[in-house]
Amino acid sequence: MRKLQRLGISATLAERLAAVYDGTRARPTEERRAALATALARQIRFCTLPPAEQRQSIVALIGPSGVGKTTTIAKLASQLRRRYARIALLGLDPNPITGSLLAAWAEHLGIPCAVVGNRVELAEAVAAAGRADLILIDTPGCNPYDQAQLKRLRDDLGSRDPIVCCLALAVTGDTAELIDIGRRFLRLNPTVLLLTKLDETRRAASCIGIAEQLGLPLAGLATGPQVPDDLVPASPAALAELVAWTLDRELRSSPVAVGPVAHRA
């Protein structure tokens, strides 16, 4: 239980998960994970991305630098082409060098793209992409401890209801600090959470603690760099796999070379 609490999971949920795990150790693996998934579904909220069907969906990925927002945008665009007939990519970044990566992905995927530098240009680009069924907006990495940067990004995105802000965080850092960083981004009113770089840590079950403490619905898990395959929907079953892996490893007390990766969709 203490192992789970160190991953940011509340004492109540950690105790429940540990009890379910201990009570199902004699059962087949599938039954144990199903029981863990049931316990998780009672505490963690999940959603799809975009979270709801609308005539037009506009999603902006926000978060600190280095979490993989641009690559995640490319994964989403590639995966959602079957669901949305017309997709447009927008980059909100005054630096043309960083904006060029999004443009390169858009060219590779055959999707229209525009890179803009401020909220006026962003509003114009959204209007110009008016026929798109889905607009994905990439934003620059924002220092969570710089209030001016947070305010600038909030002002650039505006308060328009159609834009769904999705907070992207990489789970490779200290869990307590990640939760603190996530809370600082709450002032931008994100309504969805997406967690990345699960393949680069042995603490992947911190996904549960981060989602629980931030109180945001969890939409996706990025499990590697490959576009589009390394982005899977978040689900109770996927998180149950992470819990089981963590507690199995604790029980064995043996090192493992790499962390777990949720099942590919």
C-alpha positions, 0 to 999 in steps of 0.5 A: 500500500505504501508503494502506491501512496508514493505514486500519489494515490490516496490512502483510501484508494491505495488500501482498496487496490492493495486489498483487491490485489491480495484477495485475488492473487490466487485467481487467474490474472484476468480476474485479478485485473478485472477486479482492480479495474472495477475498483479504479472505475469507482474513483478515476474518471475517464473520457474520450478525446475529443470528449464529446461529439459536436458539430465541430471539435476544437482541442488545444493541448497545453502543458510544460515543455518536453512532454510530447505535445506536438507528437501527441497531436500528430498521433491524434490526427492520424488516429482520428482521420477515420472518424473526422472527414476534415481535420486541421492542425494549428500551432500557437507558437511565436517561434517559427522553428518549433512550429515547423515540427507541427507543419512537418507532421501535417505535411506527412499526414496530408492535413492542412496546418497553420502556425500563428503567433498570438490570439488574434492570429489564432482566432483568424486561423480558427475562423479560416478552418471553419469547415474542419470537423476537428481542429487540433491546436498545439501550444508552446511549452509553458513554465508552470512556475512563471505566472506571466507565461500561464496568463499569456497562454490563457489569454491567447486561448481565450475563454471560448467554450468550443475550445477543449483544453487538454492538459498533457503531462509526462509521468517521468518526473517526481510524482508530487512535483507533477501533481503540483505542476498539474495544479498550476495549469488548472488556472487554464481550465483544462477539462481533460488529462492526457499522460505521456512517456509511460515507456520511460519510467518504472513509476507508470502507475503514478498515472492513477495518482496524478489523475486522482489528485487533479480530478480531471477525466483521463483520456489517453496514455502515450506509451512511446514515440511511434505515430500513431500507434503509441497512444492508447485510450485510457481505461480502467483496464489499462490502469489496472495493468499498471497497478498489477505490474507495480504490485507484482514487481514489489512482490518479486523485489527484482529489477525490471529493465523497462516499465509496463506499456498499456495494451495497444488499441 
